[in-house]
Amino acid sequence: MFYRMLVKRSIGLAIVLFWCLMNFLLLKRQWWIAPAPINLRAVEAITETSEEWWSIHYRGEKIGYASQIIEPKAPGYRLKDESLLRLNLLGTSQTAATRLSMEVDKEWVLENFDFDLQSNELRFRARGRVAPGKLMLEVISAGNSARHELPLTQPPYLSAALKPLAATQQLEPGKEHFFSTFDPATLSQQVTSVVIEGREQIRLGERVEPAMRIRQRFKGLSVVSWIDGQGRTLKEESPGGFAIIRATRQEAKSLEGSRSVPLDLISQTAVRPNAPIADPETKETLHLKLSGFDFANFALHGGRQRLGGDRLEIRREIIDPRKSFSVPLRAPHWKSYLQPTVFLQSDHPEIRSLAAKIIAGETDARKAAVRIKDWVYREIAKVPTVSVPNSLEVLKTKKGDCNEHTVLFNALARAAGIPARTAVGVVYLREAFYYHAWSEVWLGEWISLDSGLDQFPADVTHIKFLEGDIDRQIDILQLIGNLKIEVLDGTYPVESPHR
């Protein structure tokens, strides 16, 4: 029901991820050990400033534009990426613009960056500088500035630099090359692979141009690009029907006659089961058959969910008041679920003050969690939003979709001393499953809680695939367009977790 997801990787990857900061994603990361850095020598340095423009399309409909400037510096390059998207989310029109400026060395390794996202009333900015063994970050949101240090095992690349790198360096065709990359929208490190698949002729309107075809893979996703000899994108195709096509500045920026996506993005990514589910909020158990994705990439077995083969059983939790505890919980074991994060600022004075006001002296964790849920549900307007969700921004605007509700609830719960975490998956609404986010709180055991739908515990149609903060939520993209759900009648035994 709620949606979004953004992150400015390469121009084309930004579109895929945009779709999903629009699509309600969330965690379970493939933790690889970063491969050794590739030492490269330039074979064709870029010596003149270039400026490129692209039209952005969704299933053939133009929805925005993007641009990139590459400027040589001594030594290395400056890059400036911009994009603008007009989107239709649940019947609301959303305009989202991103800007990314960065400097890289002569081998395209990141030196510094400045990233900015603005959509309607929301704005997020992050900038950083690489220092020996770390990345110095500053995050600006809701009028607040916070500084952080991110440890680095090796100097990272931004994905925006990988295509010009592939074109101007000696990468062996057909071989998969791995790069440690940094995502400025989620402030996370990951590994991206690049494969040069060959050379071919592509048609752009009335023209036919020679191109190098490359494939980038990350988080189980595959994006194909056609680039020229200096790494400038001629065309790019991303999962879900997104594409960018090279254009003149005038052609790219002209949005007259185009619509904000003729089909609602949220409705388009909904998963429709084989049969309706009657009165889901009253069900104690639900049995489903899942298919269309790699089960090994998702933690479906655990807590209230039991997986056997492709069969999933979900049981509604029974909340036992005797398992509750007095807040604040200070046990070291729960530190990771009580501490603040870059996007979940539970230690900020405004968050701490509000949490204390909401619970009003209540010391029972279960009752305090209910009070926080009720406040978030009542005070936060249910509005589809394109943003990088963080608790201070939500507290300032008091609007958002499920991610905004979840991040604010979790910050308030942690500030009150209640362990809380984010769950991500799908939920059944209006005869379909929609990508969604909700909370889990520790009350002697993990209990699901949905402050956006006012459910505690959450109903059994909440299917959890992932958990974690936004920097771990990209994996949900593997499901979109692939996930299939079959509702099973009767009781089906679930014998053992899928492996």
Secondary structure, DSSP 8 states (H G I E B T S, - for coil): ----B---SSHHHHHHHHHHBTT------------------BSS---S-EEEEEEEEETTEEEEEEEEEEEEETTEEEEEEEEEEEEEETTEEEEEEEEEEEEE-TT--EEEEEEEEEETTEEEEEEEEEETTEEEEEEEETTEEEEEEEE-SS--B-GGGHHHHHHHB---TTSEEEEEEEETTTTEEEEEEEEEEEEEEEEETTEEEEEEEEEEEETTEEEEEEE-TTS-EEEEEETTTEEEEEE-HHHHH--TT--S-SS-HHHHT-B--SS--SSGGG-SEEEEEEESS-GGGS--SBTTEEEETTEEEEE-----GGG--BSS---GGGGGGTS--SS--TTSHHHHHHHHHHHTT--BHHHHHHHHHHHHHHHSEE----S---HHHHHHH-EE-HHHHHHHHHHHHHHTT--EEEEEEEEEETTEEEEEEEEEEESSSEEEEBTTTTBSS--TT-EEEEES-GGG-GGGGGTTTT-EEEE--S-----S---
